[in-house]
Amino acid sequence: MLIENMSNHDLRLAMLPYSSALKVVNMYVETIEEELFANRRSNPIEHVKVRLKRPSSIARKLEKRGLEATVDNAVKYIDDIAGVRIVCLFQDDIYVIANVIKSLPNIRIVRIKDYIKEPKDNGYRSYHMHIEIPVRMLDGEQFVKVEIQIRTVAMDFWASVEHKIRYKKEPEIPDKISADLIKCANLIEKIDSKMQKLNKKIMELEADEAPEEIHSDITSYFPEEKESGFEDIKKKKR
Ligand code: 0O2
């Protein structure tokens, strides 16, 4: 059945595995964030966004590829119905995070698109992982596709602006604007590299100077330190 003719109820049912997959990936990312923070004493992830592609966008993407806009085709041909975007401060962190994701059990890595090593002609830079993860639904386990995009704050800034312009100016962005966007992408690449170097220097200075703060950043995992912490819980149980 064509997506545009489906009821809201049927659409919600079709999207259920994808929203469950997003919850699972989000949980993985939170764990990775905590682990990296515990190991490096700094959080490499600036923010994470998750989104389900709107049915109208799914239909448009299928039609652009000359396919009928049905759920079956969406499941088969669209890899980014469920999308997770991880935005970090520094370029090197992208590969650290990607490597941890690659090592997660149960995840199938279907395809990697490294638009950082090989930017798109329009200047787009980002690291894309097309994965499949097992999700348990009422009728059994199924592998669900998720696209994970990992990029720096600066790359994200560029992509947001370009996306906005592209949607406003479809089908064609004027040549002058395209050329300016490419220039901005090149500048952003330089800024990312400089910031990366700056961060490395700061970390070296910190490692030389700062005495380690003992136990200061793990206290949030424990209940507030009171003499009678355990006592309080026992009292509540009685
Ligand atoms: P939206 O609105 O973000 O959901 P495709 O190239 O899309 O036909 P595929 O294999 O799905 O094929 O692509 P890819 O390269 O992994 O890109 C998927 C998503 O990456 C896009 O989804 C965008 O979010 C982002 N992306 C890819 N190229 C560009 C680009 O040139 N500029 C910007 N701003 N984002 C890009 P959608 O469906 O295009 O859009």
Residues whose N, C-alpha, C, O or C-beta is under 5 A from the ligand:
A	BS01	0O2	D80 Y124 H128 A159 S160 E162 H163
